[in-house]
Amino acid sequence: MADSEIAIPFGVEEIKTLIPHRYPFLFVDRIVSYTPGESIVGIKNISYSDPVLQGHFPGNPVMPGVLQIEAMAQTSAVYGRLTEPETTSCLLTEVRSARFRRTVVPGDVMTLELTLQNRRKNFFWFNGRVLVADQVAGQVEFSAKLD
């Protein structure tokens, strides 16, 4: 599916045509911006009903940092599929650094901002940020590989 076939912004049904993830392990609800060769921005709404939060600090659920990274990795997979429509998958290959600066809780809306830093053949390197209410909640440098 070429990027010209999907109008930006788009929602979860279009995302499901691009990546194999499904509920409850789909961590991108919308794509609000895509600039080929530069960046992509996704949105994830955090809800009390998200199964991944049920057992994580019962009574005080938080979105685990590793799942914030997964949300950014899934957003990078959407970027990869929009950039190279003939690929079948995009896999997280390296996390260089990760920092978590704010707790993400149910009711929050995570804005997933990814900036492409480098690309060689089928490898992409990204700087990613999770924003909640315009505050940085997490940052990560990572790479992903298209297959």
C-alpha positions in Angstrom: 0.0 0.0 0.0 1.6 3.2 -1.1 1.6 6.3 1.1 -0.5 8.1 -1.5 -3.3 5.5 -0.9 -3.8 6.5 2.8 -4.8 10.0 3.7 -3.1 11.4 6.8 -4.3 11.5 9.5 -5.7 8.0 9.8 -6.9 5.6 12.4 -6.6 2.1 13.8 -8.3 0.3 10.9 -5.7 1.7 8.4 -2.9 0.9 10.9 -4.1 -2.7 11.0 -3.6 -2.9 7.2 0.0 -1.9 7.6 1.3 -3.8 10.7 0.3 -7.2 12.1 -0.3 -6.1 15.7 -3.8 -6.6 17.1 -5.7 -5.8 20.4 -4.6 -6.0 23.2 -1.0 -5.6 21.8 -1.7 -2.8 19.3 -0.3 0.4 20.9 -0.9 3.0 18.2 -4.5 4.4 17.7 -3.9 7.1 15.1 -1.2 8.5 12.8 -1.5 12.3 12.7 1.6 13.2 10.7 4.0 11.4 8.2 6.8 13.1 6.4 8.8 10.7 4.2 12.5 10.7 5.0 11.9 12.8 8.1 9.3 11.8 10.8 6.0 10.3 11.9 3.7 11.1 14.8 1.3 8.7 16.3 -1.2 8.8 19.2 -2.1 6.2 21.8 -4.9 6.8 24.3 -4.3 5.1 27.6 -7.4 3.6 29.2 -8.1 1.8 32.5 -9.6 -1.0 30.4 -6.2 -1.7 28.6 -5.4 -5.3 29.7 -1.7 -4.6 30.0 -2.4 -2.2 32.9 -4.6 -4.6 34.9 -1.7 -6.3 36.7 0.9 -3.6 36.6 0.8 -1.9 40.1 -2.9 -2.9 40.9 -4.7 0.1 42.3 -2.2 2.5 40.7 -1.8 1.3 37.1 1.0 2.9 35.0 2.0 2.3 31.4 5.3 0.4 31.6 8.3 2.0 30.0 8.9 -1.1 27.9 5.4 -0.7 26.4 6.1 2.9 25.6 9.1 1.7 23.7 6.9 -0.9 22.0 4.4 1.9 21.0 7.3 3.8 19.4 8.5 0.7 17.6 5.0 0.0 16.2 4.9 3.6 15.0 8.2 3.0 13.3 6.8 -0.1 11.7 4.0 2.1 10.2 6.7 4.5 9.0 8.6 1.6 7.4 5.5 0.3 5.6 4.5 3.7 4.3 8.1 4.3 3.1 8.6 0.8 1.6 5.1 -0.7 0.9 6.5 -4.0 -0.4 8.0 -5.0 2.9 6.2 -7.5 5.1 7.5 -6.6 8.6 9.5 -4.2 10.6 11.4 -5.4 13.6 12.9 -3.6 16.5 16.7 -4.4 16.4 18.4 -2.1 19.0 17.5 0.2 21.9 20.5 2.5 22.4 19.2 4.5 25.3 15.9 5.1 27.0 14.8 7.6 29.6 11.5 7.9 31.4 10.7 11.3 32.9 7.0 11.2 33.7 4.6 8.5 34.7 2.0 7.6 32.1 -1.4 6.6 33.6 -4.9 5.8 32.4 -6.6 8.9 31.0 -3.3 10.1 29.4 -2.9 10.5 25.7 0.6 9.6 24.5 1.9 11.5 21.5 4.6 9.3 19.8 7.1 11.5 17.9 9.7 9.8 15.8 12.4 11.5 13.9 14.5 9.6 11.4 18.2 10.0 12.1 19.7 7.6 9.5 18.8 5.0 7.0 21.0 2.3 5.4 19.3 -0.1 3.1 16.6 -1.7 5.2 17.7 -0.3 8.6 16.2 2.8 10.1 17.6 4.7 13.2 15.1 6.9 15.1 15.0 9.3 18.0 11.6 8.9 19.7 9.8 10.9 22.3 6.6 10.1 24.2 4.8 13.3 25.1 1.9 13.6 27.5 0.2 17.0 27.8 3.2 18.5 26.0 5.6 17.2 28.6 8.3 14.6 27.7 7.4 11.3 29.4 10.0 9.2 27.7 12.8 9.3 25.1 14.5 6.5 23.2 17.1 6.0 20.5 16.4 2.8 18.6 16.8 1.1 15.3 14.4 -1.1 13.3 14.8 -3.4 10.3 12.5 -3.9 7.4 12.1 -7.4 6.0 
